[in-house]
Structures are given as structure tokens and as C-alpha cells.
Amino acid sequence: MDLLQGILQTAIQFYSYALIAYILMSWFPNARESRIGQFLTKICEPYLEPFRKIIPPLGMIDISPIVAIFVLNFASIGLNTLFGMF
């Protein structure tokens, strides 16, 4: 069980880093058109899309990625709690 918990926690952590990198790429022109940008778009947009439908942007600022990262952190805490029971 510890191995499974470690794998899931690591996957959540890496996905959080991918989301942060994807968000930061929006600050640089044409960064999302690179190979890395296209890869991050493929793995991040399906997760971010439901949050963007629920949370409208505040002017020019899209806060939905921040909420998405918080949800990942809560999932990580939930996994710790769940695996802590066993």
C-alpha cells in the first residue's frame, strides 16, 4: 500500500508542476506552440476545462488554474488520510 501511495503522490506532484509550467507559459509569446507547450496543452487542458466552465475570469485574470491546483492538493491530502487508515 505504501508503494501505491508513493506513486500516486508523486504523480499528483508532477502534474501540479506541469500545471504551473503550463500557466507560466502563457506569459511568453508563442511558448505554447513549442513541442513542450503542445505536450503540456494536451495533458493540462482536459483537467482545466471543467474549472474554466465553472469559474469565470476576473477581467484579464483566469483564476481557474489556481483552483485546479488547490483541488489537486486536497486530493493529495485525501490520499494521505485514506492510506493513513490502513
PDB file with SEQRES, HELIX, SHEET and CRYST1 records, atoms N, CA, C and O in Angstrom:
SEQRES   1 A   86  MET ASP LEU LEU GLN GLY ILE LEU GLN THR ALA ILE GLN          
SEQRES   2 A   86  PHE TYR SER TYR ALA LEU ILE ALA TYR ILE LEU MET SER          
SEQRES   3 A   86  TRP PHE PRO ASN ALA ARG GLU SER ARG ILE GLY GLN PHE          
SEQRES   4 A   86  LEU THR LYS ILE CYS GLU PRO TYR LEU GLU PRO PHE ARG          
SEQRES   5 A   86  LYS ILE ILE PRO PRO LEU GLY MET ILE ASP ILE SER PRO          
SEQRES   6 A   86  ILE VAL ALA ILE PHE VAL LEU ASN PHE ALA SER ILE GLY          
SEQRES   7 A   86  LEU ASN THR LEU PHE GLY MET PHE                              
HELIX    1 AA1 ASP A    2  MET A   25  1                                  24    
HELIX    2 AA2 ALA A   31  GLU A   33  5                                   3    
HELIX    3 AA3 ARG A   35  ILE A   54  1                                  20    
HELIX    4 AA4 SER A   64  GLY A   84  1                                  21    
CRYST1    1.000    1.000    1.000  90.00  90.00  90.00 P 1           1          
ATOM      1  N   MET A   1       0.821  -1.187   0.000  1.00  0.00           N  
ATOM      2  CA  MET A   1       0.000   0.000   0.000  1.00  0.00           C  
ATOM      3  C   MET A   1       0.866   1.251   0.000  1.00  0.00           C  
ATOM      4  O   MET A   1       0.502   2.256  -0.612  1.00  0.00           O  
ATOM      5  N   ASP A   2       2.009   1.202   0.680  1.00  0.00           N  
ATOM      6  CA  ASP A   2       2.882   2.368   0.715  1.00  0.00           C  
ATOM      7  C   ASP A   2       3.426   2.693  -0.667  1.00  0.00           C  
ATOM      8  O   ASP A   2       3.595   3.863  -1.014  1.00  0.00           O  
ATOM      9  N   LEU A   3       3.701   1.662  -1.457  1.00  0.00           N  
ATOM     10  CA  LEU A   3       4.197   1.886  -2.811  1.00  0.00           C  
ATOM     11  C   LEU A   3       3.141   2.580  -3.666  1.00  0.00           C  
ATOM     12  O   LEU A   3       3.459   3.515  -4.401  1.00  0.00           O  
ATOM     13  N   LEU A   4       1.906   2.139  -3.577  1.00  0.00           N  
ATOM     14  CA  LEU A   4       0.826   2.751  -4.335  1.00  0.00           C  
ATOM     15  C   LEU A   4       0.626   4.208  -3.914  1.00  0.00           C  
ATOM     16  O   LEU A   4       0.441   5.083  -4.760  1.00  0.00           O  
ATOM     17  N   GLN A   5       0.664   4.461  -2.622  1.00  0.00           N  
ATOM     18  CA  GLN A   5       0.521   5.828  -2.126  1.00  0.00           C  
ATOM     19  C   GLN A   5       1.660   6.698  -2.644  1.00  0.00           C  
ATOM     20  O   GLN A   5       1.426   7.830  -3.065  1.00  0.00           O  
ATOM     21  N   GLY A   6       2.864   6.194  -2.620  1.00  0.00           N  
ATOM     22  CA  GLY A   6       4.006   6.954  -3.109  1.00  0.00           C  
ATOM     23  C   GLY A   6       3.900   7.279  -4.589  1.00  0.00           C  
ATOM     24  O   GLY A   6       4.226   8.387  -5.012  1.00  0.00           O  
ATOM     25  N   ILE A   7       3.444   6.312  -5.373  1.00  0.00           N  
ATOM     26  CA  ILE A   7       3.289   6.527  -6.815  1.00  0.00           C  
ATOM     27  C   ILE A   7       2.216   7.584  -7.072  1.00  0.00           C  
ATOM     28  O   ILE A   7       2.418   8.481  -7.890  1.00  0.00           O  
ATOM     29  N   LEU A   8       1.075   7.487  -6.380  1.00  0.00           N  
ATOM     30  CA  LEU A   8       0.002   8.456  -6.577  1.00  0.00           C  
ATOM     31  C   LEU A   8       0.410   9.854  -6.129  1.00  0.00           C  
ATOM     32  O   LEU A   8       0.106  10.839  -6.802  1.00  0.00           O  
ATOM     33  N   GLN A   9       1.095   9.942  -4.999  1.00  0.00           N  
ATOM     34  CA  GLN A   9       1.545  11.252  -4.516  1.00  0.00           C  
ATOM     35  C   GLN A   9       2.548  11.881  -5.484  1.00  0.00           C  
ATOM     36  O   GLN A   9       2.495  13.083  -5.743  1.00  0.00           O  
ATOM     37  N   THR A  10       3.454  11.072  -6.014  1.00  0.00           N  
ATOM     38  CA  THR A  10       4.433  11.575  -6.972  1.00  0.00           C  
ATOM     39  C   THR A  10       3.751  12.023  -8.258  1.00  0.00           C  
ATOM     40  O   THR A  10       4.117  13.051  -8.828  1.00  0.00           O  
ATOM     41  N   ALA A  11       2.768  11.263  -8.715  1.00  0.00           N  
ATOM     42  CA  ALA A  11       2.039  11.638  -9.929  1.00  0.00           C  
ATOM     43  C   ALA A  11       1.297  12.956  -9.732  1.00  0.00           C  
ATOM     44  O   ALA A  11       1.306  13.802 -10.626  1.00  0.00           O  
ATOM     45  N   ILE A  12       0.667  13.146  -8.597  1.00  0.00           N  
ATOM     46  CA  ILE A  12      -0.030  14.404  -8.310  1.00  0.00           C  
ATOM     47  C   ILE A  12       0.959  15.553  -8.256  1.00  0.00           C  
ATOM     48  O   ILE A  12       0.680  16.638  -8.767  1.00  0.00           O  
ATOM     49  N   GLN A  13       2.104  15.327  -7.646  1.00  0.00           N  
ATOM     50  CA  GLN A  13       3.117  16.378  -7.544  1.00  0.00           C  
ATOM     51  C   GLN A  13       3.640  16.769  -8.926  1.00  0.00           C  
ATOM     52  O   GLN A  13       3.755  17.958  -9.224  1.00  0.00           O  
ATOM     53  N   PHE A  14       3.957  15.793  -9.768  1.00  0.00           N  
ATOM     54  CA  PHE A  14       4.443  16.091 -11.111  1.00  0.00           C  
ATOM     55  C   PHE A  14       3.362  16.791 -11.942  1.00  0.00           C  
ATOM     56  O   PHE A  14       3.665  17.698 -12.717  1.00  0.00           O  
ATOM     57  N   TYR A  15       2.116  16.377 -11.784  1.00  0.00           N  
ATOM     58  CA  TYR A  15       1.033  17.022 -12.523  1.00  0.00           C  
ATOM     59  C   TYR A  15       0.857  18.468 -12.070  1.00  0.00           C  
ATOM     60  O   TYR A  15       0.577  19.346 -12.886  1.00  0.00           O  
ATOM     61  N   SER A  16       1.020  18.716 -10.776  1.00  0.00           N  
ATOM     62  CA  SER A  16       0.967  20.095 -10.271  1.00  0.00           C  
ATOM     63  C   SER A  16       2.067  20.936 -10.898  1.00  0.00           C  
ATOM     64  O   SER A  16       1.831  22.079 -11.290  1.00  0.00           O  
ATOM     65  N   TYR A  17       3.274  20.373 -10.994  1.00  0.00           N  
ATOM     66  CA  TYR A  17       4.379  21.091 -11.639  1.00  0.00           C  
ATOM     67  C   TYR A  17       4.081  21.344 -13.115  1.00  0.00           C  
ATOM     68  O   TYR A  17       4.412  22.408 -13.639  1.00  0.00           O  
ATOM     69  N   ALA A  18       3.465  20.386 -13.782  1.00  0.00           N  
ATOM     70  CA  ALA A  18       3.102  20.564 -15.193  1.00  0.00           C  
ATOM     71  C   ALA A  18       2.080  21.687 -15.341  1.00  0.00           C  
ATOM     72  O   ALA A  18       2.166  22.484 -16.276  1.00  0.00           O  
ATOM     73  N   LEU A  19       1.123  21.754 -14.434  1.00  0.00           N  
ATOM     74  CA  LEU A  19       0.138  22.835 -14.477  1.00  0.00           C  
ATOM     75  C   LEU A  19       0.797  24.191 -14.273  1.00  0.00           C  
ATOM     76  O   LEU A  19       0.475  25.151 -14.973  1.00  0.00           O  
ATOM     77  N   ILE A  20       1.701  24.273 -13.334  1.00  0.00           N  
ATOM     78  CA  ILE A  20       2.400  25.536 -13.072  1.00  0.00           C  
ATOM     79  C   ILE A  20       3.208  25.946 -14.297  1.00  0.00           C  
ATOM     80  O   ILE A  20       3.190  27.114 -14.685  1.00  0.00           O  
ATOM     81  N   ALA A  21       3.915  25.006 -14.907  1.00  0.00           N  
ATOM     82  CA  ALA A  21       4.687  25.311 -16.112  1.00  0.00           C  
ATOM     83  C   ALA A  21       3.759  25.763 -17.235  1.00  0.00           C  
ATOM     84  O   ALA A  21       4.084  26.700 -17.964  1.00  0.00           O  
ATOM     85  N   TYR A  22       2.620  25.116 -17.381  1.00  0.00           N  
ATOM     86  CA  TYR A  22       1.661  25.479 -18.411  1.00  0.00           C  
ATOM     87  C   TYR A  22       1.128  26.896 -18.184  1.00  0.00           C  
ATOM     88  O   TYR A  22       0.977  27.667 -19.132  1.00  0.00           O  
ATOM     89  N   ILE A  23       0.849  27.226 -16.941  1.00  0.00           N  
ATOM     90  CA  ILE A  23       0.349  28.559 -16.610  1.00  0.00           C  
ATOM     91  C   ILE A  23       1.424  29.613 -16.906  1.00  0.00           C  
ATOM     92  O   ILE A  23       1.129  30.662 -17.479  1.00  0.00           O  
ATOM     93  N   LEU A  24       2.655  29.331 -16.516  1.00  0.00           N  
ATOM     94  CA  LEU A  24       3.736  30.288 -16.749  1.00  0.00           C  
ATOM     95  C   LEU A  24       4.023  30.486 -18.231  1.00  0.00           C  
ATOM     96  O   LEU A  24       4.477  31.557 -18.634  1.00  0.00           O  
ATOM     97  N   MET A  25       3.765  29.470 -19.043  1.00  0.00           N  
ATOM     98  CA  MET A  25       3.996  29.595 -20.481  1.00  0.00           C  
ATOM     99  C   MET A  25       3.071  30.629 -21.120  1.00  0.00           C  
ATOM    100  O   MET A  25       3.373  31.137 -22.200  1.00  0.00           O  
ATOM    101  N   SER A  26       1.961  30.944 -20.477  1.00  0.00           N  
ATOM    102  CA  SER A  26       1.052  31.943 -21.038  1.00  0.00           C  
ATOM    103  C   SER A  26       1.656  33.343 -20.987  1.00  0.00           C  
ATOM    104  O   SER A  26       1.177  34.244 -21.677  1.00  0.00           O  
ATOM    105  N   TRP A  27       2.679  33.537 -20.198  1.00  0.00           N  
ATOM    106  CA  TRP A  27       3.324  34.843 -20.096  1.00  0.00           C  
ATOM    107  C   TRP A  27       4.288  35.109 -21.247  1.00  0.00           C  
ATOM    108  O   TRP A  27       4.662  36.256 -21.494  1.00  0.00           O  
ATOM    109  N   PHE A  28       4.688  34.065 -21.944  1.00  0.00           N  
ATOM    110  CA  PHE A  28       5.673  34.197 -23.015  1.00  0.00           C  
ATOM    111  C   PHE A  28       5.008  33.966 -24.362  1.00  0.00           C  
ATOM    112  O   PHE A  28       4.318  32.965 -24.555  1.00  0.00           O  
ATOM    113  N   PRO A  29       5.214  34.894 -25.300  1.00  0.00           N  
ATOM    114  CA  PRO A  29       4.567  34.719 -26.609  1.00  0.00           C  
ATOM    115  C   PRO A  29       5.084  33.480 -27.337  1.00  0.00           C  
ATOM    116  O   PRO A  29       6.280  33.191 -27.336  1.00  0.00           O  
ATOM    117  N   ASN A  30       4.172  32.772 -27.944  1.00  0.00           N  
ATOM    118  CA  ASN A  30       4.451  31.577 -28.749  1.00  0.00           C  
ATOM    119  C   ASN A  30       5.066  30.416 -27.966  1.00  0.00           C  
ATOM    120  O   ASN A  30       5.542  29.460 -28.578  1.00  0.00           O  
ATOM    121  N   ALA A  31       5.071  30.470 -26.661  1.00  0.00           N  
ATOM    122  CA  ALA A  31       5.644  29.373 -25.875  1.00  0.00           C  
ATOM    123  C   ALA A  31       4.785  28.114 -25.971  1.00  0.00           C  
ATOM    124  O   ALA A  31       5.304  26.998 -25.942  1.00  0.00           O  
ATOM    125  N   ARG A  32       3.484  28.297 -26.085  1.00  0.00           N  
ATOM    126  CA  ARG A  32       2.597  27.137 -26.152  1.00  0.00           C  
ATOM    127  C   ARG A  32       2.610  26.470 -27.521  1.00  0.00           C  
ATOM    128  O   ARG A  32       2.058  25.381 -27.677  1.00  0.00           O  
ATOM    129  N   GLU A  33       3.225  27.096 -28.505  1.00  0.00           N  
ATOM    130  CA  GLU A  33       3.330  26.490 -29.827  1.00  0.00           C  
ATOM    131  C   GLU A  33       4.564  25.588 -29.946  1.00  0.00           C  
ATOM    132  O   GLU A  33       4.722  24.887 -30.945  1.00  0.00           O  
ATOM    133  N   SER A  34       5.428  25.603 -28.946  1.00  0.00           N  
ATOM    134  CA  SER A  34       6.598  24.724 -28.969  1.00  0.00           C  
ATOM    135  C   SER A  34       6.165  23.287 -28.681  1.00  0.00           C  
ATOM    136  O   SER A  34       5.013  23.044 -28.323  1.00  0.00           O  
ATOM    137  N   ARG A  35       7.075  22.349 -28.835  1.00  0.00           N  
ATOM    138  CA  ARG A  35       6.746  20.939 -28.555  1.00  0.00           C  
ATOM    139  C   ARG A  35       6.338  20.740 -27.100  1.00  0.00           C  
ATOM    140  O   ARG A  35       5.369  20.042 -26.800  1.00  0.00           O  
ATOM    141  N   ILE A  36       7.089  21.362 -26.214  1.00  0.00           N  
ATOM    142  CA  ILE A  36       6.771  21.234 -24.786  1.00  0.00           C  
ATOM    143  C   ILE A  36       5.417  21.868 -24.500  1.00  0.00           C  
ATOM    144  O   ILE A  36       4.611  21.316 -23.751  1.00  0.00           O  
ATOM    145  N   GLY A  37       5.172  23.023 -25.095  1.00  0.00           N  
ATOM    146  CA  GLY A  37       3.889  23.696 -24.904  1.00  0.00           C  
ATOM    147  C   GLY A  37       2.725  22.878 -25.419  1.00  0.00           C  
ATOM    148  O   GLY A  37       1.672  22.823 -24.782  1.00  0.00           O  
ATOM    149  N   GLN A  38       2.900  22.243 -26.560  1.00  0.00           N  
ATOM    150  CA  GLN A  38       1.841  21.394 -27.109  1.00  0.00           C  
ATOM    151  C   GLN A  38       1.599  20.175 -26.229  1.00  0.00           C  
ATOM    152  O   GLN A  38       0.457  19.760 -26.032  1.00  0.00           O  
ATOM    153  N   PHE A  39       2.686  19.601 -25.698  1.00  0.00           N  
ATOM    154  CA  PHE A  39       2.550  18.452 -24.793  1.00  0.00           C  
ATOM    155  C   PHE A  39       1.806  18.861 -23.526  1.00  0.00           C  
ATOM    156  O   PHE A  39       0.892  18.164 -23.086  1.00  0.00           O  
ATOM    157  N   LEU A  40       2.200  19.999 -22.938  1.00  0.00           N  
ATOM    158  CA  LEU A  40       1.532  20.458 -21.722  1.00  0.00           C  
ATOM    159  C   LEU A  40       0.064  20.807 -21.985  1.00  0.00           C  
ATOM    160  O   LEU A  40      -0.791  20.596 -21.126  1.00  0.00           O  
ATOM    161  N   THR A  41      -0.221  21.338 -23.172  1.00  0.00           N  
ATOM    162  CA  THR A  41      -1.605  21.629 -23.523  1.00  0.00           C  
ATOM    163  C   THR A  41      -2.433  20.349 -23.556  1.00  0.00           C  
ATOM    164  O   THR A  41      -3.561  20.321 -23.063  1.00  0.00           O  
ATOM    165  N   LYS A  42      -1.873  19.294 -24.135  1.00  0.00           N  
ATOM    166  CA  LYS A  42      -2.598  18.022 -24.230  1.00  0.00           C  
ATOM    167  C   LYS A  42      -2.888  17.411 -22.861  1.00  0.00           C  
ATOM    168  O   LYS A  42      -3.934  16.792 -22.667  1.00  0.00           O  
ATOM    169  N   ILE A  43      -1.970  17.580 -21.915  1.00  0.00           N  
ATOM    170  CA  ILE A  43      -2.195  16.943 -20.613  1.00  0.00           C  
ATOM    171  C   ILE A  43      -2.882  17.862 -19.600  1.00  0.00           C  
ATOM    172  O   ILE A  43      -3.482  17.372 -18.643  1.00  0.00           O  
ATOM    173  N   CYS A  44      -2.810  19.175 -19.788  1.00  0.00           N  
ATOM    174  CA  CYS A  44      -3.371  20.101 -18.802  1.00  0.00           C  
ATOM    175  C   CYS A  44      -4.773  20.600 -19.151  1.00  0.00           C  
ATOM    176  O   CYS A  44      -5.609  20.755 -18.261  1.00  0.00           O  
ATOM    177  N   GLU A  45      -5.038  20.850 -20.418  1.00  0.00           N  
ATOM    178  CA  GLU A  45      -6.335  21.415 -20.809  1.00  0.00           C  
ATOM    179  C   GLU A  45      -7.528  20.527 -20.443  1.00  0.00           C  
ATOM    180  O   GLU A  45      -8.543  21.061 -19.997  1.00  0.00           O  
ATOM    181  N   PRO A  46      -7.460  19.204 -20.608  1.00  0.00           N  
ATOM    182  CA  PRO A  46      -8.632  18.400 -20.201  1.00  0.00           C  
ATOM    183  C   PRO A  46      -8.970  18.541 -18.718  1.00  0.00           C  
ATOM    184  O   PRO A  46     -10.136  18.440 -18.337  1.00  0.00           O  
ATOM    185  N   TYR A  47      -7.964  18.773 -17.884  1.00  0.00           N  
ATOM    186  CA  TYR A  47      -8.207  18.950 -16.453  1.00  0.00           C  
ATOM    187  C   TYR A  47      -8.701  20.363 -16.147  1.00  0.00           C  
ATOM    188  O   TYR A  47      -9.557  20.544 -15.282  1.00  0.00           O  
ATOM    189  N   LEU A  48      -8.170  21.360 -16.846  1.00  0.00           N  
ATOM    190  CA  LEU A  48      -8.521  22.746 -16.569  1.00  0.00           C  
ATOM    191  C   LEU A  48      -9.873  23.158 -17.157  1.00  0.00           C  
ATOM    192  O   LEU A  48     -10.514  24.075 -16.644  1.00  0.00           O  
ATOM    193  N   GLU A  49     -10.304  22.501 -18.208  1.00  0.00           N  
ATOM    194  CA  GLU A  49     -11.529  22.885 -18.904  1.00  0.00           C  
ATOM    195  C   GLU A  49     -12.767  22.924 -18.007  1.00  0.00           C  
ATOM    196  O   GLU A  49     -13.514  23.901 -18.074  1.00  0.00           O  
ATOM    197  N   PRO A  50     -13.024  21.909 -17.169  1.00  0.00           N  
ATOM    198  CA  PRO A  50     -14.212  21.998 -16.293  1.00  0.00           C  
ATOM    199  C   PRO A  50     -14.146  23.169 -15.312  1.00  0.00           C  
ATOM    200  O   PRO A  50     -15.173  23.768 -14.995  1.00  0.00           O  
ATOM    201  N   PHE A  51     -12.954  23.496 -14.835  1.00  0.00           N  
ATOM    202  CA  PHE A  51     -12.816  24.620 -13.917  1.00  0.00           C  
ATOM    203  C   PHE A  51     -13.096  25.934 -14.635  1.00  0.00           C  
ATOM    204  O   PHE A  51     -13.686  26.843 -14.051  1.00  0.00           O  
ATOM    205  N   ARG A  52     -12.686  26.047 -15.879  1.00  0.00           N  
ATOM    206  CA  ARG A  52     -12.932  27.265 -16.655  1.00  0.00           C  
ATOM    207  C   ARG A  52     -14.414  27.438 -16.969  1.00  0.00           C  
ATOM    208  O   ARG A  52     -14.887  28.565 -17.122  1.00  0.00           O  
ATOM    209  N   LYS A  53     -15.143  26.341 -17.067  1.00  0.00           N  
ATOM    210  CA  LYS A  53     -16.589  26.436 -17.303  1.00  0.00           C  
ATOM    211  C   LYS A  53     -17.318  26.942 -16.060  1.00  0.00           C  
ATOM    212  O   LYS A  53     -18.328  27.637 -16.168  1.00  0.00           O  
ATOM    213  N   ILE A  54     -16.805  26.594 -14.884  1.00  0.00           N  
ATOM    214  CA  ILE A  54     -17.459  26.960 -13.625  1.00  0.00           C  
ATOM    215  C   ILE A  54     -17.035  28.347 -13.146  1.00  0.00           C  
ATOM    216  O   ILE A  54     -17.867  29.127 -12.684  1.00  0.00           O  
ATOM    217  N   ILE A  55     -15.743  28.653 -13.255  1.00  0.00           N  
ATOM    218  CA  ILE A  55     -15.193  29.886 -12.691  1.00  0.00           C  
ATOM    219  C   ILE A  55     -14.915  30.867 -13.826  1.00  0.00           C  
ATOM    220  O   ILE A  55     -14.033  30.620 -14.648  1.00  0.00           O  
ATOM    221  N   PRO A  56     -15.650  31.971 -13.886  1.00  0.00           N  
ATOM    222  CA  PRO A  56     -15.394  32.942 -14.952  1.00  0.00           C  
ATOM    223  C   PRO A  56     -14.114  33.740 -14.662  1.00  0.00           C  
ATOM    224  O   PRO A  56     -13.738  33.909 -13.503  1.00  0.00           O  
ATOM    225  N   PRO A  57     -13.451  34.225 -15.711  1.00  0.00           N  
ATOM    226  CA  PRO A  57     -12.257  35.043 -15.489  1.00  0.00           C  
ATOM    227  C   PRO A  57     -12.616  36.381 -14.842  1.00  0.00           C  
ATOM    228  O   PRO A  57     -13.692  36.932 -15.073  1.00  0.00           O  
ATOM    229  N   LEU A  58     -11.710  36.878 -14.045  1.00  0.00           N  
ATOM    230  CA  LEU A  58     -11.888  38.187 -13.421  1.00  0.00           C  
ATOM    231  C   LEU A  58     -11.137  39.216 -14.266  1.00  0.00           C  
ATOM    232  O   LEU A  58      -9.945  39.451 -14.067  1.00  0.00           O  
ATOM    233  N   GLY A  59     -11.836  39.810 -15.189  1.00  0.00           N  
ATOM    234  CA  GLY A  59     -11.180  40.733 -16.113  1.00  0.00           C  
ATOM    235  C   GLY A  59     -10.254  39.951 -17.025  1.00  0.00           C  
ATOM    236  O   GLY A  59     -10.699  39.078 -17.770  1.00  0.00           O  
ATOM    237  N   MET A  60      -8.970  40.261 -16.969  1.00  0.00           N  
ATOM    238  CA  MET A  60      -7.965  39.575 -17.785  1.00  0.00           C  
ATOM    239  C   MET A  60      -7.317  38.411 -17.046  1.00  0.00           C  
ATOM    240  O   MET A  60      -6.448  37.735 -17.596  1.00  0.00           O  
ATOM    241  N   ILE A  61      -7.727  38.176 -15.819  1.00  0.00           N  
ATOM    242  CA  ILE A  61      -7.076  37.157 -14.989  1.00  0.00           C  
ATOM    243  C   ILE A  61      -7.961  35.926 -14.879  1.00  0.00           C  
ATOM    244  O   ILE A  61      -9.127  36.015 -14.492  1.00  0.00           O  
ATOM    245  N   ASP A  62      -7.395  34.784 -15.222  1.00  0.00           N  
ATOM    246  CA  ASP A  62      -8.092  33.499 -15.116  1.00  0.00           C  
ATOM    247  C   ASP A  62      -7.610  32.802 -13.844  1.00  0.00           C  
ATOM    248  O   ASP A  62      -6.467  32.353 -13.770  1.00  0.00           O  
ATOM    249  N   ILE A  63      -8.487  32.717 -12.847  1.00  0.00           N  
ATOM    250  CA  ILE A  63      -8.085  32.101 -11.574  1.00  0.00           C  
ATOM    251  C   ILE A  63      -8.412  30.613 -11.509  1.00  0.00           C  
ATOM    252  O   ILE A  63      -8.113  29.956 -10.512  1.00  0.00           O  
ATOM    253  N   SER A  64      -9.019  30.079 -12.558  1.00  0.00           N  
ATOM    254  CA  SER A  64      -9.386  28.661 -12.531  1.00  0.00           C  
ATOM    255  C   SER A  64      -8.183  27.728 -12.373  1.00  0.00           C  
ATOM    256  O   SER A  64      -8.327  26.702 -11.709  1.00  0.00           O  
ATOM    257  N   PRO A  65      -6.993  28.019 -12.947  1.00  0.00           N  
ATOM    258  CA  PRO A  65      -5.851  27.128 -12.690  1.00  0.00           C  
ATOM    259  C   PRO A  65      -5.431  27.097 -11.222  1.00  0.00           C  
ATOM    260  O   PRO A  65      -4.958  26.071 -10.731  1.00  0.00           O  
ATOM    261  N   ILE A  66      -5.601  28.206 -10.530  1.00  0.00           N  
ATOM    262  CA  ILE A  66      -5.257  28.232  -9.101  1.00  0.00           C  
ATOM    263  C   ILE A  66      -6.194  27.305  -8.336  1.00  0.00           C  
ATOM    264  O   ILE A  66      -5.757  26.543  -7.473  1.00  0.00           O  
ATOM    265  N   VAL A  67      -7.478  27.374  -8.656  1.00  0.00           N  
ATOM    266  CA  VAL A  67      -8.456  26.492  -8.008  1.00  0.00           C  
ATOM    267  C   VAL A  67      -8.154  25.040  -8.354  1.00  0.00           C  
ATOM    268  O   VAL A  67      -8.275  24.158  -7.503  1.00  0.00           O  
ATOM    269  N   ALA A  68      -7.760  24.786  -9.605  1.00  0.00           N  
ATOM    270  CA  ALA A  68      -7.439  23.416 -10.025  1.00  0.00           C  
ATOM    271  C   ALA A  68      -6.249  22.869  -9.238  1.00  0.00           C  
ATOM    272  O   ALA A  68      -6.239  21.695  -8.868  1.00  0.00           O  
ATOM    273  N   ILE A  69      -5.254  23.702  -8.984  1.00  0.00           N  
ATOM    274  CA  ILE A  69      -4.093  23.267  -8.191  1.00  0.00           C  
ATOM    275  C   ILE A  69      -4.509  22.998  -6.747  1.00  0.00           C  
ATOM    276  O   ILE A  69      -4.044  22.034  -6.139  1.00  0.00           O  
ATOM    277  N   PHE A  70      -5.381  23.841  -6.195  1.00  0.00           N  
ATOM    278  CA  PHE A  70      -5.883  23.587  -4.841  1.00  0.00           C  
ATOM    279  C   PHE A  70      -6.626  22.263  -4.766  1.00  0.00           C  
ATOM    280  O   PHE A  70      -6.487  21.531  -3.787  1.00  0.00           O  
ATOM    281  N   VAL A  71      -7.411  21.947  -5.786  1.00  0.00           N  
ATOM    282  CA  VAL A  71      -8.131  20.666  -5.805  1.00  0.00           C  
ATOM    283  C   VAL A  71      -7.145  19.505  -5.828  1.00  0.00           C  
ATOM    284  O   VAL A  71      -7.356  18.498  -5.151  1.00  0.00           O  
ATOM    285  N   LEU A  72      -6.069  19.638  -6.601  1.00  0.00           N  
ATOM    286  CA  LEU A  72      -5.039  18.581  -6.602  1.00  0.00           C  
ATOM    287  C   LEU A  72      -4.409  18.436  -5.217  1.00  0.00           C  
ATOM    288  O   LEU A  72      -4.158  17.320  -4.762  1.00  0.00           O  
ATOM    289  N   ASN A  73      -4.153  19.558  -4.549  1.00  0.00           N  
ATOM    290  CA  ASN A  73      -3.579  19.488  -3.208  1.00  0.00           C  
ATOM    291  C   ASN A  73      -4.542  18.831  -2.226  1.00  0.00           C  
ATOM    292  O   ASN A  73      -4.121  18.051  -1.371  1.00  0.00           O  
ATOM    293  N   PHE A  74      -5.835  19.141  -2.343  1.00  0.00           N  
ATOM    294  CA  PHE A  74      -6.819  18.488  -1.485  1.00  0.00           C  
ATOM    295  C   PHE A  74      -6.901  16.993  -1.778  1.00  0.00           C  
ATOM    296  O   PHE A  74      -7.093  16.191  -0.864  1.00  0.00           O  
ATOM    297  N   ALA A  75      -6.756  16.615  -3.047  1.00  0.00           N  
ATOM    298  CA  ALA A  75      -6.738  15.191  -3.400  1.00  0.00           C  
ATOM    299  C   ALA A  75      -5.538  14.507  -2.760  1.00  0.00           C  
ATOM    300  O   ALA A  75      -5.643  13.381  -2.275  1.00  0.00           O  
ATOM    301  N   SER A  76      -4.414  15.181  -2.760  1.00  0.00           N  
ATOM    302  CA  SER A  76      -3.211  14.629  -2.132  1.00  0.00           C  
ATOM    303  C   SER A  76      -3.417  14.432  -0.631  1.00  0.00           C  
ATOM    304  O   SER A  76      -3.025  13.408  -0.072  1.00  0.00           O  
ATOM    305  N   ILE A  77      -4.030  15.411   0.006  1.00  0.00           N  
ATOM    306  CA  ILE A  77      -4.322  15.297   1.440  1.00  0.00           C  
ATOM    307  C   ILE A  77      -5.317  14.160   1.682  1.00  0.00           C  
ATOM    308  O   ILE A  77      -5.189  13.408   2.649  1.00  0.00           O  
ATOM    309  N   GLY A  78      -6.305  14.043   0.801  1.00  0.00           N  
ATOM    310  CA  GLY A  78      -7.280  12.958   0.924  1.00  0.00           C  
ATOM    311  C   GLY A  78      -6.630  11.594   0.784  1.00  0.00           C  
ATOM    312  O   GLY A  78      -6.985  10.652   1.494  1.00  0.00           O  
ATOM    313  N   LEU A  79      -5.666  11.488  -0.143  1.00  0.00           N  
ATOM    314  CA  LEU A  79      -4.948  10.212  -0.290  1.00  0.00           C  
ATOM    315  C   LEU A  79      -4.156   9.888   0.969  1.00  0.00           C  
ATOM    316  O   LEU A  79      -4.124   8.737   1.405  1.00  0.00           O  
ATOM    317  N   ASN A  80      -3.518  10.895   1.555  1.00  0.00           N  
ATOM    318  CA  ASN A  80      -2.773  10.659   2.797  1.00  0.00           C  
ATOM    319  C   ASN A  80      -3.705  10.175   3.898  1.00  0.00           C  
ATOM    320  O   ASN A  80      -3.368   9.266   4.657  1.00  0.00           O  
ATOM    321  N   THR A  81      -4.867  10.784   3.976  1.00  0.00           N  
ATOM    322  CA  THR A  81      -5.846  10.383   5.001  1.00  0.00           C  
ATOM    323  C   THR A  81      -6.351   8.960   4.730  1.00  0.00           C  
ATOM    324  O   THR A  81      -6.446   8.134   5.638  1.00  0.00           O  
ATOM    325  N   LEU A  82      -6.670   8.700   3.463  1.00  0.00           N  
ATOM    326  CA  LEU A  82      -7.189   7.385   3.101  1.00  0.00           C  
ATOM    327  C   LEU A  82      -6.175   6.283   3.387  1.00  0.00           C  
ATOM    328  O   LEU A  82      -6.507   5.260   3.987  1.00  0.00           O  
ATOM    329  N   PHE A  83      -4.932   6.504   2.952  1.00  0.00           N  
ATOM    330  CA  PHE A  83      -3.918   5.484   3.171  1.00  0.00           C  
ATOM    331  C   PHE A  83      -3.452   5.432   4.625  1.00  0.00           C  
ATOM    332  O   PHE A  83      -2.881   4.434   5.065  1.00  0.00           O  
ATOM    333  N   GLY A  84      -3.697   6.510   5.364  1.00  0.00           N  
ATOM    334  CA  GLY A  84      -3.369   6.512   6.780  1.00  0.00           C  
ATOM    335  C   GLY A  84      -4.266   5.604   7.593  1.00  0.00           C  
ATOM    336  O   GLY A  84      -3.907   5.201   8.700  1.00  0.00           O  
ATOM    337  N   MET A  85      -5.436   5.275   7.050  1.00  0.00           N  
ATOM    338  CA  MET A  85      -6.367   4.387   7.741  1.00  0.00           C  
ATOM    339  C   MET A  85      -5.909   2.940   7.698  1.00  0.00           C  
ATOM    340  O   MET A  85      -6.301   2.136   8.543  1.00  0.00           O  
ATOM    341  N   PHE A  86      -5.080   2.605   6.717  1.00  0.00           N  
ATOM    342  CA  PHE A  86      -4.674   1.204   6.544  1.00  0.00           C  
ATOM    343  C   PHE A  86      -3.387   0.911   7.243  1.00  0.00           C  
ATOM    344  O   PHE A  86      -2.903  -0.220   7.198  1.00  0.00           O  
TER     345      PHE A  86                                                      
END                                                                             
